[in-house]
Amino acid sequence: MKCKICAWELKQGDYCEDFYDCVENHEEQNGIKRGSWMIQWGKRMNGKTTKKTDSKFVQWSKNV
């Protein structure tokens, strides 16, 4: 059976009801712990792995 969203061939027990299921199936098929993309996304949203930078407009306005 193929997923209607990502068109991947689903194995017995796999399901794809939304985009998040497709990503988790992709992780599992590639040897990545299922759900790790959500953990990484959460860390980025908390600012633990991203740097705060000023936009080009803010940089320009500081020089005016």
N, C-alpha and C positions, 0 to 999 in steps of 0.2 A: 504494500500500500504506500502511496506517495502522499506527502504533506501538501495541503492546498496552499500553504503560505510560502514555504521555502523549497518545495518540490524535491525534498530529499526522500530517499527510500527509507521507510520506517521499519524497524525490526519489531519482533513480537514484544509487546510491553511498552514500546515507545509511544508517545503521543505528542501532537503539536496542535494546541488549541489557540496559541497566540505567539507573538514574536519571541517572548521570553522562553517559552518551551523550545523553540527552534534553536535559540542560542545555547541553552543547556544541553540539548541533544548534540549540537556541534561540539561542545566542550567534551562531552563524554566520549564521542567517537574519536576525538583527537588526544585522548589520554589526560585531559585536564579535569580537575575535580569539579563536579557538577555544582554550579552556582557561584563559582569563584569570580566570574565577571561582575556579579552584583556586589560582592565584597569589595572588589577593586573600585567600582563606581562609587560605593559609599565612602570609601577612604578619600577619593578625589573630592567628593562633595563636602566632606568635613575639612578640607584644606590640608590634609596630612601629606599629600604627595604633589601638591600643586604650588606654584609660586604666584604671589600677587604681583601683577605688573600693571602699570598705568597704561591706559589706552593712548592712542596717538593724539587724540583730542586733548586729553589731560596733559600730556607732555607739551603740546603746543601752547596750551593756555598758561602753563607755568612760565613759559618763556616770553609771554606778551607783557 
